[in-house]
Amino acid sequence: MRRVTIAAMVAVVLLAATGCLTPLTSLQPLTPVPTPASPLVGIYEPGAPGSWSQIAEFTDATGVKPGIVLYYSAWNEPFSTSFAQTAWDHDAYVLVQLEPKGVTLASIAAGGSDAYLRSYADAVVAFGHPVILSFGHEMNGTWYSWGYGHASPAMFVAAWRHVVRVFRAAGAANVTWLWTANTIQGASSSLRQWWPGAAWVSWIGIAGYFYLATDSFGSVFGSTIAEIRTFSSAPLLIAETAVGITADRESQIDALFAGVRAERLAGVVWFDAAQHAGRYHQDWRLEDDPAARAAFIAAIVTYLGQVSPRIAPAERSVAGPARAASGQIGGSIGTLGTSLSAGAGPNLEMTFRCGRGFHA
């Protein structure tokens, strides 16, 4: 009995020291993704959210551990909690593009999808960690049913605000709302008319690609960023991009990351998919292009100051969205966690991992 009491006292001391005692007395408040101190690197792989394997293959090929992982979600499809948890366990935030296919914006704005939205919001709340959500992306283009020529900007704004309102009513304070527009060069409608307002948006996303060898960061993103800055100062994320199979692919990859740093963006998400369907649907993958892959890694190190886990493998083992929030793949927190777990046994490693969750 005495040994059990002593063990219990030791456990309490360890829990208090690491911050793990907090949830025994109070619930940790839900919080959105903090604005990163330096840009996050994100990735989209076609297998998400059904599988993590392609994301793991990307990390193995590039040595880059993403801070954001993207997937596209059909309307009425539930939140993929398991995928979001896997992302969290791998130091990444999940970014979900909610696509209102098979439903009208008018129906959404009128409450016709509220049961689905409440269920989705409840799942996000239950997940408990920060989530980035976007609704009706690239609305200023003509290629989606919710976009220009198919729905009015006023109806889009009404639907957007209704979606956000339902999530807020459910207590989903851990959502970062990402309003994602296409670059104005590739779209048919000006941006401001689609803007829901600062009270309804957390971050702004831009989708745009380098299709031709003559494309530059300025020609692809420059005018779009300039227009957005006329009506919002919200953090900017390049939410979907890649460089095609051009004669100047390596230098364009370098220019992409140079531009991300120069514009002080929140991050960039690489669309790592092979489409093979003309200029606008190229093979964007890096894994099968050694020169492009090398340029990608070098640009991240040069412009974002991030260290690849392939270069510093000892720092892979410590989960840390708090570290990802600072935009760093490596860092003193990871080194500390690795050295503690290596020298003090599995119990201290478990305590350290528990404690980190309360600083994200």
PLY file of the C-alpha trace (Angstrom):
ply
format ascii 1.0
element vertex 360
property float x
property float y
property float z
element edge 359
property int vertex1
property int vertex2
end_header
0.00 0.00 0.00
2.82 2.38 0.89
4.53 1.69 -2.47
1.30 2.50 -4.32
0.94 5.79 -2.42
4.52 6.82 -3.18
4.05 5.95 -6.86
0.88 8.02 -6.96
2.64 10.99 -5.38
5.47 10.75 -7.91
2.96 10.61 -10.75
1.21 13.74 -9.48
4.52 15.61 -9.24
5.45 14.62 -12.80
2.03 15.58 -14.13
2.15 18.96 -12.42
5.68 19.63 -13.66
4.80 18.92 -17.27
1.41 20.61 -17.35
-0.51 17.34 -17.74
-2.36 17.90 -14.45
-4.32 20.77 -16.03
-6.95 18.69 -17.86
-7.76 16.82 -14.64
-9.14 20.06 -13.16
-10.22 22.07 -16.21
-10.68 21.73 -19.94
-8.08 23.32 -22.17
-9.74 26.11 -24.23
-10.05 25.45 -27.95
-7.78 27.70 -29.98
-7.25 28.26 -33.73
-3.93 27.96 -35.56
-1.64 30.76 -34.38
-0.12 33.01 -37.00
3.28 31.39 -37.69
6.47 33.29 -36.96
7.86 32.03 -40.26
6.11 30.34 -43.20
4.72 26.82 -42.89
5.31 24.32 -45.68
2.25 22.28 -46.60
1.50 19.39 -48.93
-1.42 17.86 -50.77
-1.25 14.19 -51.75
-4.09 12.49 -53.69
-4.39 9.67 -51.15
-5.52 12.00 -48.36
-7.50 11.61 -46.18
-7.78 7.89 -46.78
-4.09 7.23 -46.32
-0.98 8.87 -44.88
1.37 6.77 -47.00
1.89 9.26 -49.84
2.66 12.03 -47.36
5.21 9.75 -45.72
6.69 9.02 -49.15
6.95 12.75 -49.82
8.81 13.25 -46.55
11.11 10.34 -47.33
11.85 11.71 -50.81
12.35 15.36 -49.85
13.27 15.24 -46.19
10.60 17.90 -45.62
8.08 17.26 -42.88
4.96 19.30 -43.72
3.41 21.69 -41.24
0.08 21.63 -43.11
-1.60 18.70 -44.86
-4.47 19.40 -47.23
-7.43 17.35 -48.35
-10.63 18.09 -50.27
-13.94 17.11 -48.73
-17.15 16.45 -50.65
-20.37 17.90 -49.28
-21.99 15.65 -46.66
-18.68 13.86 -46.12
-17.85 13.78 -42.38
-14.75 15.31 -40.84
-11.87 12.83 -41.02
-10.90 12.79 -37.37
-8.46 9.91 -37.83
-6.56 11.72 -40.57
-6.54 14.96 -38.57
-5.16 13.09 -35.56
-2.46 11.47 -37.68
-1.52 14.91 -39.00
-1.39 16.29 -35.46
0.78 13.39 -34.36
3.15 14.23 -37.24
3.43 17.91 -36.24
1.01 19.14 -38.92
-2.25 21.04 -39.04
-5.00 19.65 -41.24
-6.45 21.95 -43.91
-9.84 20.91 -45.31
-11.34 22.41 -48.45
-15.10 21.95 -48.06
-16.55 21.67 -51.57
-20.30 22.39 -51.86
-20.90 20.10 -54.81
-24.42 18.80 -55.39
-25.95 21.55 -53.27
-26.76 25.19 -53.93
-25.37 28.13 -52.04
-28.92 29.36 -51.54
-29.86 26.11 -49.81
-26.81 26.34 -47.54
-27.54 29.96 -46.66
-31.16 29.06 -45.86
-30.11 26.33 -43.43
-30.71 23.32 -45.66
-27.39 21.73 -44.69
-27.42 22.65 -41.01
-27.65 19.07 -39.73
-24.54 18.15 -41.71
-22.70 21.30 -40.68
-23.53 20.83 -36.99
-22.33 17.23 -37.14
-19.11 18.34 -38.82
-18.60 21.14 -36.30
-19.19 18.77 -33.38
-16.53 16.43 -34.77
-14.05 19.30 -35.10
-14.77 20.37 -31.52
-14.32 16.79 -30.29
-10.98 16.59 -32.11
-9.87 19.42 -29.88
-6.85 20.67 -31.86
-6.57 23.54 -34.34
-8.09 22.92 -37.78
-7.97 25.08 -40.92
-11.26 25.07 -42.84
-12.05 26.62 -46.21
-15.43 26.69 -47.94
-16.10 27.07 -51.66
-12.53 27.70 -52.77
-11.67 29.50 -56.04
-15.10 31.09 -56.11
-13.85 33.86 -58.42
-13.26 31.32 -61.19
-15.82 29.78 -63.51
-15.04 26.07 -63.10
-17.02 25.28 -59.92
-20.77 25.33 -59.40
-20.38 27.79 -56.52
-18.21 30.17 -58.56
-18.52 33.07 -60.94
-21.18 32.58 -63.61
-22.99 29.95 -61.54
-23.68 31.77 -58.29
-23.73 35.41 -57.31
-21.07 36.88 -55.01
-23.83 37.98 -52.62
-25.13 34.41 -52.31
-21.61 33.08 -51.78
-21.07 35.59 -48.97
-24.40 34.63 -47.39
-23.55 30.92 -47.54
-20.03 31.51 -46.16
-21.32 33.52 -43.22
-24.00 30.92 -42.49
-21.43 28.11 -42.41
-19.22 30.07 -40.02
-22.22 30.97 -37.88
-23.19 27.30 -37.46
-19.65 26.36 -36.42
-19.47 29.22 -33.94
-22.78 28.19 -32.42
-21.30 24.71 -31.93
-18.34 26.20 -30.06
-15.75 25.40 -32.75
-13.24 27.99 -31.59
-10.40 25.80 -32.88
-11.23 26.60 -36.52
-9.10 28.95 -38.59
-11.33 30.12 -41.45
-9.40 30.28 -44.72
-11.05 32.23 -47.56
-9.38 30.79 -50.68
-9.48 32.66 -53.98
-7.86 31.85 -57.29
-5.23 34.24 -58.62
-6.94 37.00 -60.55
-4.91 36.25 -63.70
-6.65 32.89 -64.03
-10.11 33.96 -62.88
-12.97 35.95 -64.34
-14.22 38.02 -61.44
-12.74 40.60 -59.08
-12.09 39.49 -55.54
-13.64 42.06 -53.26
-17.25 41.26 -54.16
-16.71 37.70 -52.86
-15.23 38.88 -49.56
-17.35 37.85 -46.50
-15.77 40.49 -44.26
-13.02 40.54 -41.67
-15.34 39.30 -38.92
-15.91 36.08 -40.86
-12.41 35.20 -42.07
-9.22 34.29 -40.18
-6.71 33.81 -43.01
-6.76 34.32 -46.76
-5.66 31.63 -49.20
-4.53 31.98 -52.80
-4.45 29.22 -55.42
-2.12 29.73 -58.36
0.40 27.78 -60.47
3.51 28.25 -62.54
2.34 26.84 -65.88
4.96 28.32 -68.23
8.70 28.88 -68.10
8.04 32.63 -68.23
5.93 32.65 -65.06
7.40 34.39 -62.03
6.21 34.87 -58.47
5.21 38.41 -59.35
3.28 37.47 -62.48
1.44 34.61 -60.76
0.72 36.10 -57.32
1.77 39.75 -57.31
-1.40 41.49 -58.50
-3.61 39.15 -56.45
-1.72 39.92 -53.25
-1.86 43.63 -54.06
-5.64 43.54 -54.60
-6.24 41.55 -51.40
-4.23 44.07 -49.41
-6.66 46.80 -50.47
-9.37 45.24 -48.31
-7.66 42.92 -45.78
-4.51 42.60 -43.72
-5.25 38.99 -42.69
-2.43 36.43 -42.84
-1.92 35.13 -46.40
-1.34 31.48 -47.27
-0.59 30.15 -50.74
-3.14 27.39 -50.30
-2.50 25.51 -53.54
0.46 25.79 -55.91
3.16 23.98 -57.82
5.58 24.51 -60.68
4.91 22.58 -63.86
7.32 20.71 -66.11
8.94 23.80 -67.58
12.40 24.46 -68.98
13.11 26.63 -65.95
11.44 24.58 -63.23
14.29 24.65 -60.69
14.72 28.43 -60.73
10.95 28.91 -60.58
10.77 26.76 -57.45
13.48 28.94 -55.97
11.50 32.06 -56.94
8.33 30.66 -55.33
9.93 30.36 -51.91
11.84 33.61 -52.29
8.49 35.30 -52.89
6.89 33.61 -49.89
9.61 35.02 -47.67
9.64 38.47 -49.29
5.87 38.83 -48.86
6.01 37.44 -45.30
3.30 34.91 -46.03
1.92 32.42 -43.52
2.98 29.50 -45.68
2.72 27.62 -48.94
0.98 24.33 -49.81
2.50 22.29 -52.66
0.00 20.35 -54.81
1.97 17.12 -55.23
-0.18 15.31 -57.78
0.36 13.97 -61.29
-2.51 15.00 -63.57
-1.15 14.67 -67.15
-3.99 16.60 -68.81
-2.54 19.61 -70.58
-1.12 22.94 -69.49
-3.43 23.43 -66.52
-3.20 19.86 -65.22
0.46 18.88 -65.36
2.60 16.44 -63.42
3.29 18.58 -60.36
5.03 15.87 -58.36
8.55 16.30 -57.04
9.34 12.68 -56.25
10.04 11.71 -59.88
12.14 14.81 -60.69
15.48 14.78 -58.81
16.52 18.27 -59.96
13.21 19.84 -58.95
13.26 17.96 -55.66
16.74 19.27 -54.89
15.65 22.81 -55.76
12.63 22.47 -53.46
14.75 21.36 -50.51
17.39 24.02 -51.12
14.78 26.78 -51.37
13.17 25.80 -48.07
16.52 25.86 -46.31
17.62 29.10 -48.00
14.47 31.19 -47.70
12.54 29.73 -44.80
15.46 28.77 -42.60
14.01 25.35 -41.96
16.06 22.24 -41.36
15.04 19.03 -43.00
14.33 16.03 -40.73
16.48 14.05 -43.18
19.38 16.29 -42.13
18.48 16.16 -38.45
16.73 12.79 -37.93
16.99 12.88 -34.13
14.39 15.65 -34.05
11.69 13.68 -35.87
10.44 11.81 -32.84
9.01 14.72 -30.87
5.50 15.72 -31.84
5.11 19.46 -31.76
2.53 21.59 -33.51
3.81 24.32 -31.18
7.09 23.96 -33.02
5.27 23.91 -36.36
3.46 27.08 -35.40
6.80 28.85 -35.27
7.47 27.59 -38.79
10.44 25.49 -37.76
10.98 21.84 -38.55
13.95 21.58 -36.22
14.56 23.46 -33.01
15.63 23.48 -29.41
12.33 22.02 -28.21
12.77 18.99 -30.41
16.39 18.55 -29.33
15.42 18.81 -25.67
12.62 16.30 -26.03
14.87 13.82 -27.84
17.63 14.06 -25.28
15.24 13.71 -22.35
13.51 10.66 -23.78
16.80 9.05 -24.71
18.28 9.51 -21.26
15.34 9.06 -18.94
13.26 6.22 -20.28
9.76 5.89 -21.79
7.80 7.36 -18.87
9.45 10.77 -19.20
8.96 10.67 -22.97
5.26 10.06 -22.43
5.06 12.95 -19.98
6.87 15.29 -22.35
4.52 14.41 -25.20
1.54 14.99 -22.95
2.80 18.39 -21.85
3.41 19.66 -25.39
-0.25 19.48 -26.28
-1.07 22.36 -23.98
1.22 24.81 -25.72
-0.03 24.40 -29.29
0 1
1 2
2 3
3 4
4 5
5 6
6 7
7 8
8 9
9 10
10 11
11 12
12 13
13 14
14 15
15 16
16 17
17 18
18 19
19 20
20 21
21 22
22 23
23 24
24 25
25 26
26 27
27 28
28 29
29 30
30 31
31 32
32 33
33 34
34 35
35 36
36 37
37 38
38 39
39 40
40 41
41 42
42 43
43 44
44 45
45 46
46 47
47 48
48 49
49 50
50 51
51 52
52 53
53 54
54 55
55 56
56 57
57 58
58 59
59 60
60 61
61 62
62 63
63 64
64 65
65 66
66 67
67 68
68 69
69 70
70 71
71 72
72 73
73 74
74 75
75 76
76 77
77 78
78 79
79 80
80 81
81 82
82 83
83 84
84 85
85 86
86 87
87 88
88 89
89 90
90 91
91 92
92 93
93 94
94 95
95 96
96 97
97 98
98 99
99 100
100 101
101 102
102 103
103 104
104 105
105 106
106 107
107 108
108 109
109 110
110 111
111 112
112 113
113 114
114 115
115 116
116 117
117 118
118 119
119 120
120 121
121 122
122 123
123 124
124 125
125 126
126 127
127 128
128 129
129 130
130 131
131 132
132 133
133 134
134 135
135 136
136 137
137 138
138 139
139 140
140 141
141 142
142 143
143 144
144 145
145 146
146 147
147 148
148 149
149 150
150 151
151 152
152 153
153 154
154 155
155 156
156 157
157 158
158 159
159 160
160 161
161 162
162 163
163 164
164 165
165 166
166 167
167 168
168 169
169 170
170 171
171 172
172 173
173 174
174 175
175 176
176 177
177 178
178 179
179 180
180 181
181 182
182 183
183 184
184 185
185 186
186 187
187 188
188 189
189 190
190 191
191 192
192 193
193 194
194 195
195 196
196 197
197 198
198 199
199 200
200 201
201 202
202 203
203 204
204 205
205 206
206 207
207 208
208 209
209 210
210 211
211 212
212 213
213 214
214 215
215 216
216 217
217 218
218 219
219 220
220 221
221 222
222 223
223 224
224 225
225 226
226 227
227 228
228 229
229 230
230 231
231 232
232 233
233 234
234 235
235 236
236 237
237 238
238 239
239 240
240 241
241 242
242 243
243 244
244 245
245 246
246 247
247 248
248 249
249 250
250 251
251 252
252 253
253 254
254 255
255 256
256 257
257 258
258 259
259 260
260 261
261 262
262 263
263 264
264 265
265 266
266 267
267 268
268 269
269 270
270 271
271 272
272 273
273 274
274 275
275 276
276 277
277 278
278 279
279 280
280 281
281 282
282 283
283 284
284 285
285 286
286 287
287 288
288 289
289 290
290 291
291 292
292 293
293 294
294 295
295 296
296 297
297 298
298 299
299 300
300 301
301 302
302 303
303 304
304 305
305 306
306 307
307 308
308 309
309 310
310 311
311 312
312 313
313 314
314 315
315 316
316 317
317 318
318 319
319 320
320 321
321 322
322 323
323 324
324 325
325 326
326 327
327 328
328 329
329 330
330 331
331 332
332 333
333 334
334 335
335 336
336 337
337 338
338 339
339 340
340 341
341 342
342 343
343 344
344 345
345 346
346 347
347 348
348 349
349 350
350 351
351 352
352 353
353 354
354 355
355 356
356 357
357 358
358 359
